[in-house]
């Protein structure tokens, strides 16, 4: 339940960042900006793993504004891809 997450504090480490967003559109913009930070470094690969197809579409639209094309594997799970397996 999403409401439960609002009051849960996950274990924080160097790989986890909590960014509170006011709404879904802001969430997509923040994710796109974070992914864009790594786009200039060819040694870094970034993935958004989410079951939320609408979120993925929003993030992809924001990335398109930065001339970043998203390689979507919407026709299966990450485990079904070469990189994920």
C-alpha positions as CSV (number, residue, x, y, z in Angstrom):
1,X,0.0,0.0,0.0
2,X,1.4,3.4,-1.1
3,X,0.1,5.1,2.0
4,X,2.2,2.8,4.2
5,X,5.4,3.8,2.3
6,X,4.9,7.4,3.2
7,X,5.6,6.6,6.9
8,X,8.2,3.9,6.3
9,X,11.9,4.9,6.5
10,X,14.0,2.5,4.5
11,X,17.5,1.6,5.4
12,X,19.7,4.3,3.8
13,X,23.0,3.5,2.2
14,X,25.2,5.0,-0.5
15,X,22.9,3.6,-3.2
16,X,19.5,4.8,-1.9
17,X,18.2,8.3,-2.1
18,X,14.8,9.5,-0.9
19,X,13.3,12.3,-2.8
20,X,9.8,13.3,-1.8
21,X,7.6,14.4,-4.7
22,X,4.3,16.2,-4.5
23,X,2.7,14.4,-7.5
24,X,3.3,11.8,-10.2
25,X,4.5,14.4,-12.8
26,X,7.1,15.7,-10.4
27,X,8.2,12.1,-9.7
28,X,8.7,11.5,-13.5
29,X,10.7,14.8,-13.9
30,X,13.0,13.9,-11.0
31,X,13.6,10.4,-12.3
32,X,14.4,11.8,-15.8
33,X,16.8,14.3,-14.4
34,X,18.6,11.7,-12.3
35,X,18.9,9.4,-15.3
36,X,20.1,12.3,-17.5
37,X,22.9,12.9,-15.0
38,X,24.4,9.6,-16.2
39,X,23.7,9.9,-19.9
40,X,27.0,11.7,-20.7
41,X,29.1,8.9,-19.2
42,X,29.3,5.9,-21.6
43,X,30.6,3.7,-18.8
44,X,27.4,4.1,-16.8
45,X,24.2,2.3,-17.7
46,X,21.0,3.4,-16.1
47,X,17.7,1.5,-15.7
48,X,14.3,2.4,-14.4
49,X,12.7,-0.8,-13.2
50,X,9.0,-0.2,-12.4
51,X,5.8,-2.1,-12.8
52,X,4.1,1.3,-13.4
53,X,3.8,1.6,-17.2
54,X,2.4,5.2,-16.9
55,X,5.4,6.3,-14.9
56,X,7.7,4.7,-17.5
57,X,5.9,6.6,-20.3
58,X,6.2,9.9,-18.4
59,X,9.9,9.4,-17.7
60,X,10.5,8.5,-21.4
61,X,8.7,11.7,-22.5
62,X,10.9,13.8,-20.2
63,X,14.0,12.1,-21.4
64,X,13.0,12.7,-25.0
65,X,13.2,16.5,-24.3
66,X,16.9,15.9,-23.6
67,X,17.3,14.0,-26.9
68,X,17.7,10.7,-24.9
69,X,15.9,7.7,-26.4
70,X,14.7,5.1,-24.0
71,X,15.3,1.5,-24.9
72,X,12.2,0.0,-23.5
73,X,11.8,-3.7,-22.8
74,X,8.0,-3.4,-22.2
75,X,7.4,-6.8,-23.7
76,X,8.7,-8.8,-20.7
77,X,10.5,-8.7,-17.4
78,X,14.0,-7.7,-16.8
79,X,14.9,-11.3,-16.1
80,X,13.9,-12.1,-19.6
81,X,16.5,-9.8,-21.1
82,X,20.2,-10.7,-21.6
83,X,21.3,-7.9,-19.2
84,X,18.9,-8.9,-16.5
85,X,19.5,-12.6,-16.6
